[in-house]
Every structure is written in C-alpha cells, then in structure tokens.
Amino acid sequence: MSTPGGCRFILASSSPRRRQLLADAGYPDGLDVSVAVGIGWPDIVSYAEILKEDAAPAGFNITLDTMPNSQYWDIWNQVGLGITSWAHRPLGTMMLNLAYTSDADGNPVPWNETYWVDPEFDELLAEASGTLDVEERRELFCKLEQIQMDRGSIGVPWWQNTWMIFLDSVVGIPVHPSGFAFLEEAWKKA
C-alpha cells in the first residue's frame, strides 16, 4: 500500500522500522487513513479489520468507512483508498486493459480506480494484447508484472476462491473461475 506521501509499508516488518519509514515519508506523528469497504463482502471486511489492527503499531490510524455494496459501487473509483473485489477475466490482457491503463490522451480509463498511469506499461500491454505467440506474450507479461511490482497500480493481498457445489451424484463438471457450468461431459451417477 502507498500513502499519499509515497511511503510503502510492509505489515510483516518490525514496528520500529515501519514507524521510521512513515517518518521518512513526512509523517512523524503517524498518518490517518480512511478505507472504504463494502459490507456485503465479509472476507474483505475481515481483511480491512486485520489491516487496521496490523497497521496501528506502525502509526497508521485506519478508519474503516463501511457501507452497503450498492453505495460502494457508486463511489468505488472515487475514494482515496478502497478495497474492491475484482473477478476473473478469461485473458490477462482483459483485466489489465480494464483496470490499469490510460486512454489516448493519457487519462486513466473509466475503471482505473487508482488513476495510475504509466506510459511504458500501456505500451507493453498494447504489445501483449496483439501478441498471439503464448511464450512471447508470457515474456511481455513478466515485464508488465515487474512494472506493477516496482511502481505500480495496486496491492493484491489475496485471490478469492471460486466454489462450485454439485450433488455427489453429478460428476464431470470442471470448476471455472467465472462460475460457468460447462456441462458437455457432465453425467449423473445412478
């Protein structure tokens, strides 16, 4: 996570070191941060509560701004800091193009909730989007991932599990990250 002053902190590091990083970023007395969270996602609310507790010893005073998901979706890309649930897309380029790029004028695209703009990232992503060879695209994605780690757009603390529950007597349905039920090879035991 980055603060408005650009201080990156790691919750697993020792508290004195975290406090020093915050002081070096210009916040010697700590930093008050508000985090918007939709209450319809219990796992995200739990994560926000843990984040608040873990960050307090380092001098981060996090206020959780909880609200119904319908209210969160009205402001999700306008809050200073929020925790948003994103779902699977069939291609990696789809998610990146939706969430982390800029338009032809250099402005963040509508779903770019962090307003992060990086021309090199945009250029590499455009190249990856037009690359058919899987190995060549993989190399481009490694570069894209490195940019995101070094100077990038978001923090991803976890990936959501995908569940599909069927009766024991129904077999042959693969679990799909978008929740699709492909029934071509499904059958029911007697």
N, C-alpha and C positions, 0 to 999 in steps of 0.2 A: 504494500500500500504506500502511496506517496501522500505527503501532507502538502498544504498549499505552499510551504517553503521548500519543497523538493526533498525533504528528508525521508529516506526509505528506512523502514524498520522491519526487523525480523522478530517475531514474537518469541522464538526459541532462544534468542540470545540473552545474555545476562542483563538484569535490570540496570545496573550502573552504566553499562555500555549503551543501552537504549536511551537512557537519560542524556548521556553525553552527545549522542547523535542528534537528539532533539535540540539540545542547547546549541550545538554547532550550526543547526539549521535556523537559529534565531528564536528559539522558543525555550529559554532557560527556565521558565516557570511552568512549563507544560503547555499543552495545546488542547483546546476544547474543540471537539469534532462531533457533528451530528450525522447519523447514518440513517437513511430512510429504508424501511423494511416493510414488506407486505406480510400481514399476519396470516394469510392463507397458506403460507409455506412454512410449516412448523420446523423443518430442518434448517431453513435459512434463519428463522428467528433464533433457534438454538445456537447456530453458528455466530450470529450477531451478539448474543449474550456472552458467549465464550470469548469472543474477540474483545468485548468491552472489559471483561474481567482480566484477561491476559495483558491488555494494553495499559491498564491503570497503573501498575508499578513503574512503568516507564515514563509516566507523566501525561499520558493521553486520557483525557476525560471525555469518554464517548457517551453521547446521549442518543438513545435509540428513538427514532421518530417512527413509531409503528402506526400502521393504517391498514384498512381493508385493501386487498389486492386491486380492486377496481379503482380505488383512489390512487394507489401507487402507479398503476398503468397510465393515469392521467398526467403524471409528473416524472416518470422514471428517467427520462433523458434530460431533465432539467435540474435535478438535485445535485448538490455539490458532491455528495458521496452516497451511493445506494448499493444495495445488494440485489442484483437482478438474476433471475433464473432464465437461462437460455437452454433451448432444446437442440437436439441433434439436427444436422442438415446432412443430406446424402454425400455432398462433396465438401472437403475442407475449404475450397475457394468460396463456396457459398456463404459460410459463416463469416469468413474474413471480409468479404466484399460487403456484407450487410452491416457489419459492426465496427470496422476499424479503418475505413478508407475515407478519402475526401473526393469531392466532385471535381469537375474540370476547372473550376475557379479556385480550388484549394480549400474549400469549406467542407466541414465534416458532413458526411451523408446523413440522412434523417435518423437512422437507427444507431449512429455512432454516439452512444450515450456519454462517453468520456471526452468527446470533442478532440480526441487525439488525432493529429495529422502528421504524417511522416512521408514525404515525397519518395524516398527510397523504397519504403515499404509498399506504397501504392504501385510503383514501377515494377517491383519484383512480383507483386501479386497479379498485376495485369499479365506479366510474362507467364506466370504459373497457370493462370486461367486459360491461356492459349496453348499450353504445352500438353500434347497428347501422350508422349512417352512417360510412363509412370516413374521410371528411375530419374529422368531429368527433372520431372515435377517434384519428386522427393527431395532432390538437391536444393531446389528453389525454396521448398517449404522449410528445410533446415535453416536457410538464411533468414526466412521470414520469422521463424521461431526465435532465432538468436536476436533479431531486432526487437521483438516483443520482450524478450528477457532483459536486454540491455537498456532499452529506453522506452519501453512500450506501454501499451494501452491499458492493461488491466492486471489484476491478480486473480488467479483461479485457485481457490483453496481446495476444491474437491470437484469431482464429477458425480452427477446424480446417477443412481442406479436405475435401471429400467426393469420393470417387472411385467410379466405376462403370466397370468394364472389360469390354468385349464384343469378340468377334471382329470383324475388319473387315467381315466379310460380314453382320453383324447391324446393322441401322440402324433409326432411328425410335423409339428408347427414350430419353426425356428423363432427365437426371440429376436425382435427387431427394435433398434433404438428409437424409432419413431412410433412404436406401438402398432405397426401394421401387422395384420394377421395374414400370412401367406398360407393358404390352405391347399395348394396344389398337391402336396404329399401328405396331407393330414388324413388320419383314419381313426376310427373308434374301435377300441378293443371290445370284444363280446363280453 
